[in-house]
Amino acid sequence: MSKQIKVIKGMHDILPEQMQYWHFLESTVRELLSVYCFNEIRFPVIEKSELFCRTIGEVTDIVEKEMYSFEDRGGDKLSLRPEGTAGCVRAGIENGLLYHQIQKLWYMGPMFRRERPQKGRYRQFHQIGVEVYGLEGPDIDAELIVMTYRLWQKLGLSQNIELQINTLGTLEERNQYKEKLVEYFNANYEQLDEDSQRRLLKNPMRILDSKNQNMRNLIDNSPKLLDYLGEASTEHFNGLKKILDQIGIEYQINPQLVRGLDYYSNTVFEWVTHDLGTQGTVCAGGRYNTLVQQLGGKSTPAVGFAMGMERLISLIEDSQLEVQVEFPDIYMLLVGDNANQQGAVVADEIRQKGHAIKVLMNCGGGSFKSQFKKADKCGAQYAIIISDDEIAQQSVSIKPLRGQGDQFSVGRDELIIKLNELFKRKN
């Protein structure tokens, strides 16, 4: 026997029995985003590596350690996308969607990072991303946060997830703050781990995002960016908090919340849970007003977020929420040679003329008893029984499978009308 080929480490299959949760999440998100007037956009999973180096920052774990990058036959350096914002901005600029326009966009699909797999985190993972361009006030920042809160309510997760917010101010304010931060960490250099010592030279604010618990005290006592904000940044942050307070959304101000990507400014936020271990962030985002210009477009205010679908699915499964499972409406039993030949004709007629009636037709033969077991097991509401005698009489038998009455016969010419009545469906 040939050696079995298994899935790549960190990748995973999504099996049919899990799809009910994925469909529930996807349909809930689509419905909610439609209410908020967002439009879907789709862009490639492969982009030029330069796109991510320029947007995410070369001195980040994502670019340095985690990106799946390669050189194609033409010599171009390409990468599987590790996140969606950069590709969305590139697509917006290239297709003329952003300048002097307001765009509310969303996307969904796989991302790729070669990091240590753990619960809810994979090397191929799926994200839902939301981006808004052309609006710069705290009102749209608040709308995105409120929208995610309403999503948690619809998913039955509002008790499991808490909101953390912070502001990163402007570039000038951050530069002033970084001077004080570098001075502080240099004075405590021996307490920094190797990664933090390296970041101190190029991106000292990333030290605040360290997960090294041995450095927790040091980070907690470091200078706070909030003390270096100018009037406009302070007003923006206060405006955000005021809207959240008025709507009644609870939050914590987390001064160490800096996000892992270099392009953020002003508002940043994360929704976190304690139900997924140390990697508890299920949704994160913020404002990135300089990124469009950084990628060659005109200066455009922007804000967005991304949520990890695997993590949300894990929370939904653990919550014991009853998610509707899709079963066939009808299982069609075929008894006899003529019935086997005519069954496909009847099934096609129901699928074409019935009102979204789901038909599972028995294929591969089998005794009436074995077919009936399959009908009962598949979860269908009704069995349609077609035998050679019924073919001759131009009729079929309909048997309720879930205690809805007795078996009865109906003429072929009345079948579609009767089925639509049974399922109470209209065009």
N, C-alpha and C positions, 0 to 999 in steps of 0.2 A: 504493500500500500504506500502511496505517496504521503510524505509528511504533511500534516495538517497545517494550513496557513491561518494564523490567528490575527486578530485586530491589532493594530499598532498600539504600543503602550501609550496610555493617556487618551486614546480615542475610544469611542463607545458606539454601540449599536442602539438605536431606539426601536424597541420591539413593538409588535402590534398591540399587545395588551397595555403598553404605556401610552399609546397615542391618544387615548381618551383625555389624558391630562394635558398633553400638548395642544390638542384641538381646543380644549376648554380655555387654556391660557391665550392661545392665538386669537380665538374668536372674541374673547372678552376684551383683549387689547385693541383689536380692530374696531369693535363697537365703540369703545371709549374714545379712541383717537378721532373717530368720525364725528363724535359729538363736539369735540374741541376743534374741528375743522382742520385736521392735519392731512396731508397728502403723502402717499407712499412713493418712495424712490428706491431704485435698485441699481447697484453698481458692482464692478467686478470684485472677486475675492483675491485677485492678484493685482498688485500695483507696483510701480517702480519703487525700489528700496529707498530712494532719496526722499520720497514723499513722507515716509515715516521718520526718517532721520531728521528731517527738517521740522516736522510738527511735534513729534513725541519728545525729541531731544536725544542726541547721541549718548549723553551720559545718563542713561536710564537702564534699568534692568531689562526692560522690554527689548530695546535696540541692541544692547551689549550681549545679552544672554538668551533671549527667548524667541526672537523672530525666526521663522522658517524662511531663509533667504537662499537664493541660488542664482546662477548665471545661465541664461538661456543660450541657444545656439547662435544667436546674433550678437552675443556679448553683453546684452542688457542685464543689469543687476535688478532682480525682481524679488518680491516678498509676498507671502500669503499675509493677508491683512490681520494684524493683531488687534485692531479696534476699528470702529466705523467712521468716526468723525472726520479723519483726514481724507478718506475717500469721498465722503459726502461733500466736503468743501471743494475738493478737486473737481468733482462732477458739477457742482454748482457754478464754479468759475468758468469751466470749460464750456458749459452749455448756456451761459448768460442768464443764470437764474437769480443772481444775488444783488448786483449793483442797483441801488435806488429801488429795491423791491423788498416786500415783506414775504418771506417764505416760511411755512410751517411744514416740515418734512419729517417722515419717519421711515425706518427700514428694519428689516429683520433677516438674520442669516448667520452662517458660521463664521467664527473668528479662530485664529490659530496662535498659540503661544506655547513654547516648549518649556513649561514649568512643572514643578512637582505635583503630580496628580493627587487629589484628596477629595473629600466629600463635597460634591457640588462644583468641583473645579476640574476641568479636563484640558488636554492640549488642543483638541478641537472642541470648541464650546459655541453656544448660540447666544446671540444678544438681540435685544430689541433696542434700537436707538431712536432718539427724538432730537431734532435740531430746529432752532428758530433763528432766522436771520433778518436783520433790519430793524430790530427793536432793542432799545438799550435801557429801559427803565426797570425798576425792581418789580413792577407789576407782572411782567412776563416771566421773570424768575419765579415769582410766587405762584403763577398759574401752573408752571410745570410741576412744582412741588405739590400743589393741591391736587393736580391731576393724578400724580402717582399715589397720593393718599387715597383718592377715590378708587384707584385700581386695587389697592390692598383690601379695601372694603368689599369690592365685588368678588375678589378671590377668597374672601374669608380669612385674611391674614393680618388685619389691622391691629390685632392684639399681640402679634409676634414681632413686629418691626417698629423700630424707633428712628426718629429723624435727628441727624446731627448737621449743623450748619457752621459756616465760617466765611470770612472774606479775606481775599488775598490782596486787596487794594490794587493800585496801578503799578506799572513797571517801576516808575520813579520811587514810589513809596516802598516797594519791595527791595530795591537796590539800597536804600537808606537802612532798611531793616536788616538786610543781609550783612552789612558792615558790622552791626552790633552783634548779630548772630555768630559771625566768624570770630569776632573778638572773644565772645563767651566760650565757644567750643575750643578755640585755641588755648584758652586758659585752663581747659579741662581735657586736653588732647589725649592724655593717657587713658581716659575712660571711654574713648570712642572705639568701636570695633573697626575692623579693616575696611568694610564698605563705607562706613561713615567718615573715616579718615580720607578716603578717596573722594567722597562727595563734598567734603569740606572745601576742596580746591575749586570745584566746578559748579556745584549745585547744593549749597549748604542747607537750603530749606527742605530738601529731601531727607535730611537726617531726622526731621520731625516726624516723618512717616515710617521710621524704623520700627520693626516688630520685635527687636531685641529687648526683652524684658529687663536685662541687666542695665540697660541705659534709660529705663523709664524715669527714674528720679532726676537724672541729668536733663532729660528733655522737658519734664514737667516744670523745672525751675529756669528754663531758658527764657530770653526776652520774648514778649508777645507782639505779634504783628499789629494787633488792634491798637497798640499804643503809638503806632507810627502812621496811622491813617490820616489823610487830609480831610477837609470838610466834605467834598463831593463823595468820596468813598464811604465816609461815615453816614451821610444822608442816605446813600443807596442801601446800605446794610440795615439802617434803621427803618427805611421804607419797606424792605422785605419783611422784617420782623413784625412790623405793624399789621401788614396784611395777614400774615399767618396767625397773629394773635386775634384779629377780628374774626377770622373764619373758625378759630378754635383748634388749630393744629399745634400740638405740643412739639417742642424741639429742645435740643441741647446745643449750646454754643461750644464747639470743640476747637480750641486754638491750635491744636496739632493737626487738624484736618487740612492738608495741603494738596491732596490728590497726587497721583503718581505721574502725571503728564505735565510737561513744561508749559503748555499753552494756556493754562487757566489764569484768570484774573477776576478780581471782585468776588462775586458769589460762588461758593462751592458748597456742595451738600452730599450727604450719603444717607441712605436708609440701611440700617444694620439690624441683624438679628443675633440672638445668642443660641439659636437652635441648630446652627451649622458649624459649631466649633470655632476655631480661631479666625477662619476666613468667613466673617459674618456679613460682609457687604453684599447686598442684593441689588442695589441700584445706586448709581453715583453720577454726579455731573457738576455742571457749573457754567460760568460765563467765560468766553474766550474771544474777546473783542479784537485781538491783534492777529488772529490766525489766518483770516482770509487774505489780509494784506501780506502776511508772511509767505503765502503760497502764490503771490503774484496777482491777486485781485485788488480791487479798490477797498479802502477801509470800510468795514462792515461790522456792526455789533452782532454778536452771536451768543447763544446760550443753548445748552442741551444736556442730555443725560443718556446713560445706557444701563440696561438691566440684564442680569444673567438669567437666561431661561432655565438652565439646569438647576440652579439654586432655587428658583421659584417653584419649579416642578417638585423638587424634593420637599419643600415646605408644604405644598398643596397635598402631596401624598401623606405626609406625616400628620396633617391636620384632620384627617378622616373626613374631609369634605366629600359629600356625595356628588360625584361628577357623572353626568348622564353618559351611559354607555350606548353606543349605536348598535342595534341588532337588526337583522333582516326583518322586514315586515311579513314576508311570505317565504315559506320553504315549499318548493314544488316537487311532489313525489310523482314518479313516472313508472307505471307498471304495464309492461308489454312492449312489443316491438314497435307498433304504430305510435304508442304513447311516447316512446323514446325519440322517435323521429319528429313528432308534432310538438313536443314539449318546448323546444327552442323557439318555435313560432309563437306559442302562447306567451312564453316569458318575454319575448321581444315586444309583443303587442302591449303587455302590461307596462313594461318600462317606457314605451314610447307614448302611450295614450293615458296611462294612469298618472295621477298627480304626485310625482316624486315617490312612488311606491318602490321600496327596495325588495328585489326578488333574488333569492338564492335557489337556483335550480339544481336538483340532484344530477350529478354527472358520474359516469363510471358504473352504472347499473346497481345491482344489489336487490335483495329481497324487500318486500314491503315492510317487514318488521325492522330491518336494518335502516331503511330510509326513514322510517318514522322515528327511530331513536335519534338520528341525525337532526331531524326537524325539531324535536323537543329540545335537544342539546344546544342548538344554535341560537335559541332565544326568540325565534320568530313568534308573532302573535297568531298567525294562521298557517295552516297547511293547505295547499291546493293539490288535490289528488286527481291525476289523469290516468285512466286505464284505457285499454283497447275498446272496451264496451262504451265508455264515455265518449271516446273519439267518434264512434259510430253514431252515437245519439247527439253529437254536437253539444255536449254539456261537460261540466267539471264539478267536482265535489269540493266544498270548502269546509274545513274542520277547524274550529277554534282550539288553540293549544293552551290558553291561559284561563280556562274556566269561564268562557264567554258565551256558552250555549252549546247546542247540538250541531252535529254535522248536517249540511244541507247541500242540495244541488242547484245549479244555476246554468242557464243556457249560455253558450259561447257569446252570442250577440249581446247579452246583458252583463257579461262578466265585468267589464271595466266600470260600468255605472255602479254595479253592486260594490266593487272594491272601493271606489271613491266614497261611497256612502259609509262603508265600514270604517274607513280611516278618516272620515269627515274632512277631506281635503278638497280645496278648490284651487283653480288656477290663479 
